[in-house]
């Protein structure tokens, strides 16, 4: 069974939120890193998050191309998404600007609220 398809604007919003989350993770790595570790962390932290986002998927999810390099349960995929997107929002609030972090967090909630059929599908797989 495949997930319900998301509207184009919802996929675009989600892509923008993914980029914002990766940027937030890079900013927090830069802000709290020191010396050579800072340079490594600013690349490694968002790269690891992007790798987790791209590798751990639920088979049949059209918002993820329908393919799953490493197939995981829906609840685990949802947890990964929330950790990365929510973590990015928190990172932006802590390391950049609180208002930007709050705005990104609200957009994350909007994205999931408007794609509830996908969330319901993930929790049922």
C-alpha positions as CSV (number, residue, x, y, z in Angstrom):
1,X,0.0,0.0,0.0
2,X,1.3,3.4,-0.9
3,X,0.9,6.7,1.0
4,X,-1.5,9.3,-0.3
5,X,0.2,11.7,-2.7
6,X,0.9,15.2,-1.3
7,X,0.1,18.4,-3.1
8,X,2.9,20.1,-5.0
9,X,2.9,23.1,-2.7
10,X,3.2,20.8,0.3
11,X,6.2,19.0,-1.2
12,X,7.8,22.3,-2.0
13,X,7.2,23.5,1.6
14,X,8.7,20.2,3.0
15,X,11.8,20.6,0.7
16,X,12.3,24.1,2.0
17,X,12.0,22.9,5.5
18,X,14.5,20.2,4.9
19,X,17.0,22.8,3.6
20,X,16.2,25.1,6.6
21,X,16.8,22.2,9.0
22,X,20.1,21.3,7.4
23,X,21.2,24.9,7.5
24,X,20.1,25.1,11.2
25,X,22.1,22.1,12.1
26,X,25.2,23.6,10.3
27,X,24.7,26.9,12.1
28,X,24.5,25.2,15.5
29,X,27.6,23.1,14.7
30,X,29.5,26.2,13.8
31,X,28.3,28.2,16.8
32,X,29.1,25.6,19.4
33,X,32.1,24.0,17.8
34,X,35.7,25.2,18.4
35,X,38.9,24.9,16.5
36,X,39.2,22.2,13.8
37,X,36.2,20.4,15.2
38,X,34.0,23.3,14.2
39,X,35.0,22.8,10.6
40,X,34.4,19.1,10.7
41,X,31.1,19.4,12.5
42,X,29.7,22.1,10.2
43,X,30.0,19.6,7.3
44,X,29.4,16.3,9.2
45,X,26.3,17.2,11.2
46,X,24.1,18.2,8.3
47,X,25.6,15.5,6.1
48,X,24.7,12.8,8.6
49,X,21.1,14.2,8.9
50,X,20.7,14.3,5.1
51,X,22.0,10.8,4.9
52,X,19.5,9.5,7.5
53,X,16.8,11.5,5.7
54,X,17.6,9.9,2.3
55,X,18.4,6.3,3.4
56,X,15.8,5.4,6.0
57,X,12.4,5.3,4.2
58,X,9.1,3.5,4.1
59,X,8.5,1.5,0.9
60,X,5.8,3.0,-1.2
61,X,6.0,6.6,0.1
62,X,5.6,8.7,-3.0
63,X,6.9,11.8,-1.1
64,X,10.2,9.9,-0.9
65,X,10.2,8.6,-4.5
66,X,8.6,5.4,-3.3
67,X,11.9,3.7,-2.9
68,X,13.5,2.6,0.4
69,X,17.3,2.0,0.4
70,X,16.8,0.9,4.0
71,X,13.2,0.1,4.8
72,X,12.0,1.1,8.2
73,X,8.6,1.2,9.9
74,X,6.4,4.2,9.4
75,X,6.7,5.4,13.1
76,X,10.5,5.3,12.8
77,X,10.5,7.3,9.6
78,X,8.2,9.9,11.2
79,X,10.5,10.1,14.2
80,X,13.5,10.7,12.0
81,X,11.6,13.4,10.1
82,X,10.5,15.1,13.3
83,X,14.0,14.9,14.9
84,X,15.6,16.5,11.8
85,X,13.0,19.1,11.0
86,X,12.3,19.9,14.7
87,X,15.9,19.8,15.6
88,X,16.7,22.2,12.8
89,X,14.1,24.6,14.1
90,X,15.5,24.4,17.6
91,X,19.0,24.8,16.3
92,X,18.0,27.9,14.4
93,X,16.4,29.3,17.6
94,X,19.4,28.5,19.7
95,X,22.2,29.4,17.4
96,X,20.8,32.0,15.1
97,X,17.5,33.9,15.9
98,X,14.7,32.8,18.1
99,X,12.0,34.2,15.8
100,X,13.4,32.4,12.8
101,X,13.5,29.1,14.8
102,X,9.9,29.6,15.9
103,X,8.8,30.4,12.3
104,X,10.4,27.3,11.0
105,X,8.9,25.2,13.8
106,X,5.4,26.6,13.0
107,X,5.9,25.8,9.3
108,X,6.9,22.3,10.3
109,X,3.7,21.9,12.2
110,X,1.7,23.4,9.3
111,X,3.3,20.9,6.9
112,X,2.4,17.9,9.0
113,X,-1.1,19.3,9.7
114,X,-1.8,19.6,6.0
115,X,-0.4,16.2,5.2
116,X,-2.2,14.3,8.0
117,X,-3.2,11.5,5.6
118,X,0.5,10.7,5.1
119,X,1.1,10.9,8.9
120,X,-1.8,8.5,9.5
121,X,-0.5,6.2,6.8
122,X,3.0,6.2,8.3
123,X,1.6,5.4,11.8
124,X,-0.3,2.5,10.3
125,X,2.6,0.9,8.5
